Amino acid sequence: MTEIHRVDDPQNRLRLFGAFRNIAYGLGYISSHGIFHRDTPLICGLTLTDRCNLHCRHCRIANRRKPDLTFTEATGAIDSFYDEGGRTLYLQGGEPLLWQDGQYNLEDIVRYSREKGFFTTIIYTNGTIPLNTSANAVFVSIDGLQVTNDLLRGPSFDKIMSNIRKSLHPSLYINYTINSLSKTDIEPFCAYIESIDQIRSVFFYFHTPYYGRDELYIAEKERHEILARLLKYKGQYKILNSRAGLISAMKNDWRRPLRICRVYENGTVFECCRHPGDPELCRDCGYLSYAEIDQTLKLKPSAVVNALRYF
């Protein structure tokens, strides 16, 4: 029997209100950015800790013994982002679910951002800690099937998938970074997660050579071939990247640096990423979520529809 959602149900009214609010904000933001060229932050990132319980092959930002943010510093950064106009917050590390300051844990940050007025709060996690949160969305990093993922991230795949299967969170996504090792697992991984109801879809990135081109880097010609396959797979599998975003990635033509995205880390606010202003790095950037944002601001239909689904 088809499920009927009553408009007078309080939860449905809240969902409808949220949807209309987000659409209104998005239209206002596009007008402000496109017509008046205002760089009001759209996406605001908060690095709570550099501690991580994994030692991934591609990562050099974790476990540098930098101090965790205090709760006061974290909420102060959230306040500043909000005052600048930001309404989407993502929480990252290290591993953000390890963050704690006395009696405060990550859920207190999520709660504070909601009460402050952020429309969407997102957690980026390695998935090795149970996925119990009231954040609007959770992105879990997995880079291939078990053998490949564990080669890149250490023995973690089984634990991650167990946490995903046990989770009741309604908006779980996978972040999959394509590199020279994980590239062969793309289609098998997409097929594997089709049967996992808890996962809404997979978002694909490319390995970005922040510290120089290494053995994980994929050159432009091969990237183009992989992106063409992803466009074909979109009709078969749960892939979050939009057609417009993938085509822009093939052309490598999205705007960089994307100054409307901010990251707060240890007292410093970075625009776009932690390594802004490097033309060669920008050209090799594989952070395809920024391609999505750029295409949404250009009102490409598939990117706009994707953004509405995601938020």
ZAMARGU-4260 file (C-alpha; in steps of 0.2 Angstrom, whole numbers, plus 5000, padded with zeros to 4 digits):
<rodrens>
0) 5000/5000/5000 | 5007/5017/4996 | 5011/5027/5011 | 5002/5044/5012 | 5010/5058/5020
5) 4997/5070/5029 | 5001/5088/5027 | 4994/5092/5044 | 5006/5080/5052 | 5019/5090/5063
10) 5034/5081/5056 | 5028/5084/5038 | 5025/5102/5041 | 5042/5104/5048 | 5050/5095/5033
15) 5040/5106/5021 | 5045/5122/5030 | 5063/5117/5029 | 5062/5113/5011 | 5054/5130/5007
20) 5066/5139/5018 | 5081/5131/5010 | 5074/5135/4992 | 5071/5153/4997 | 5088/5154/5004
25) 5096/5146/4989 | 5087/5158/4977 | 5092/5173/4988 | 5110/5167/4988 | 5111/5164/4970
30) 5104/5182/4966 | 5116/5190/4979 | 5131/5180/4972 | 5127/5181/4954 | 5120/5198/4952
35) 5129/5208/4966 | 5145/5197/4966 | 5145/5195/4985 | 5156/5182/4992 | 5145/5177/5007
40) 5151/5160/5014 | 5140/5146/5008 | 5149/5131/5015 | 5158/5133/5032 | 5170/5119/5038
45) 5175/5117/5056 | 5191/5106/5060 | 5188/5101/5078 | 5203/5089/5080 | 5217/5082/5070
50) 5217/5066/5080 | 5212/5051/5071 | 5211/5032/5074 | 5217/5028/5057 | 5233/5031/5047
55) 5228/5032/5029 | 5240/5031/5016 | 5235/5047/5007 | 5233/5058/5023 | 5246/5070/5031
60) 5234/5081/5041 | 5230/5070/5055 | 5239/5066/5071 | 5250/5081/5070 | 5248/5084/5089
65) 5239/5100/5087 | 5227/5105/5101 | 5208/5101/5099 | 5197/5116/5098 | 5188/5120/5114
70) 5169/5120/5115 | 5170/5139/5117 | 5182/5141/5102 | 5171/5130/5091 | 5155/5139/5095
75) 5164/5156/5093 | 5169/5150/5075 | 5151/5144/5072 | 5144/5161/5078 | 5156/5170/5066
80) 5151/5159/5051 | 5133/5163/5055 | 5136/5182/5056 | 5144/5181/5039 | 5129/5173/5032
85) 5134/5155/5032 | 5120/5142/5034 | 5128/5125/5030 | 5141/5118/5042 | 5152/5103/5040
90) 5162/5096/5055 | 5178/5087/5051 | 5195/5081/5058 | 5205/5070/5060 | 5191/5060/5066
95) 5177/5072/5072 | 5168/5059/5082 | 5184/5058/5094 | 5182/5076/5098 | 5178/5080/5116
100) 5180/5095/5128 | 5176/5090/5146 | 5157/5087/5147 | 5155/5092/5128 | 5155/5080/5113
105) 5152/5081/5095 | 5133/5080/5098 | 5134/5097/5108 | 5142/5105/5093 | 5128/5098/5081
110) 5115/5104/5093 | 5123/5121/5095 | 5124/5124/5076 | 5105/5119/5074 | 5100/5131/5088
115) 5111/5145/5081 | 5101/5143/5065 | 5111/5133/5053 | 5100/5124/5040 | 5111/5109/5037
120) 5125/5102/5048 | 5136/5088/5040 | 5148/5076/5048 | 5163/5069/5038 | 5169/5053/5047
125) 5179/5037/5044 | 5165/5027/5050 | 5174/5017/5063 | 5164/5024/5077 | 5145/5021/5079
130) 5135/5033/5068 | 5124/5040/5081 | 5121/5058/5078 | 5107/5071/5075 | 5117/5079/5061
135) 5107/5082/5045 | 5119/5071/5035 | 5134/5060/5038 | 5147/5056/5025 | 5158/5041/5028
140) 5174/5039/5019 | 5177/5022/5011 | 5189/5020/4996 | 5185/5004/4988 | 5180/4986/4993
145) 5188/4977/5008 | 5205/4973/5001 | 5208/4990/4993 | 5200/5001/5007 | 5211/4992/5020
150) 5227/4994/5010 | 5223/5012/5009 | 5216/5015/5026 | 5221/5001/5037 | 5210/4986/5043
155) 5193/4995/5044 | 5181/4990/5031 | 5172/4977/5041 | 5170/4988/5056 | 5164/5003/5045
160) 5151/4992/5036 | 5145/4985/5052 | 5142/5003/5059 | 5133/5008/5043 | 5121/4993/5044
165) 5117/4996/5062 | 5114/5015/5060 | 5097/5022/5060 | 5102/5038/5053 | 5091/5043/5038
170) 5105/5052/5027 | 5121/5042/5026 | 5132/5044/5011 | 5149/5037/5006 | 5164/5048/5001
175) 5174/5038/4989 | 5191/5045/4984 | 5197/5039/4967 | 5216/5036/4966 | 5228/5024/4957
180) 5223/5010/4968 | 5204/5012/4971 | 5200/5016/4953 | 5197/4998/4949 | 5184/4996/4962
185) 5172/5009/4957 | 5159/4999/4948 | 5161/4983/4960 | 5159/4995/4974 | 5143/5004/4967
190) 5136/4987/4964 | 5140/4981/4982 | 5131/4996/4990 | 5116/4994/4980 | 5109/4982/4992
195) 5113/4992/5007 | 5097/5002/5011 | 5106/5013/5024 | 5117/5021/5011 | 5108/5034/5001
200) 5122/5036/4988 | 5140/5038/4984 | 5150/5054/4981 | 5166/5052/4971 | 5181/5063/4972
205) 5199/5062/4965 | 5215/5061/4975 | 5221/5079/4976 | 5241/5080/4977 | 5242/5093/4991
210) 5260/5088/4994 | 5265/5084/4976 | 5260/5071/4963 | 5263/5054/4971 | 5259/5036/4967
215) 5241/5039/4970 | 5239/5053/4958 | 5229/5050/4942 | 5233/5061/4927 | 5221/5071/4917
220) 5218/5059/4903 | 5214/5044/4914 | 5203/5055/4925 | 5193/5060/4909 | 5190/5042/4905
225) 5185/5038/4923 | 5172/5052/4923 | 5165/5046/4907 | 5162/5029/4915 | 5154/5038/4930
230) 5142/5047/4919 | 5137/5030/4912 | 5135/5022/4929 | 5124/5036/4935 | 5109/5027/4927
235) 5113/5011/4935 | 5119/5015/4953 | 5117/5027/4968 | 5129/5040/4963 | 5127/5057/4971
240) 5138/5068/4959 | 5126/5076/4946 | 5128/5075/4927 | 5133/5094/4927 | 5146/5091/4940
245) 5154/5077/4932 | 5154/5086/4915 | 5162/5101/4923 | 5175/5089/4931 | 5179/5082/4913
250) 5181/5100/4907 | 5191/5104/4923 | 5182/5121/4921 | 5174/5124/4938 | 5179/5140/4947
255) 5194/5139/4958 | 5198/5145/4971 | 5180/5144/4977 | 5180/5158/4990 | 5163/5156/4996
260) 5169/5140/5005 | 5178/5143/5022 | 5187/5131/5033 | 5192/5136/5051 | 5207/5127/5059
265) 5217/5131/5074 | 5213/5150/5074 | 5214/5152/5055 | 5200/5154/5042 | 5205/5147/5025
270) 5196/5151/5009 | 5192/5136/4998 | 5205/5124/5006 | 5220/5123/5018 | 5231/5126/5003
275) 5224/5141/4993 | 5232/5151/4979 | 5243/5137/4971 | 5238/5137/4953 | 5246/5120/4949
280) 5237/5112/4964 | 5220/5121/4959 | 5222/5113/4941 | 5225/5096/4949 | 5211/5098/4962
285) 5200/5083/4964 | 5187/5090/4976 | 5172/5087/4965 | 5160/5094/4978 | 5166/5111/4973
290) 5162/5107/4955 | 5144/5103/4961 | 5143/5120/4970 | 5149/5130/4955 | 5137/5121/4944
295) 5123/5124/4956 | 5127/5143/4956 | 5127/5142/4937 | 5109/5135/4938 | 5113/5119/4929
300) 5097/5109/4932 | 5105/5092/4937 | 5116/5101/4950 | 5101/5111/4957 | 5091/5095/4958
305) 5105/5086/4967 | 5107/5101/4979 | 5089/5100/4984 | 5089/5082/4986 | 5105/5083/4997
310) 5100/5097/5008
</rodrens>
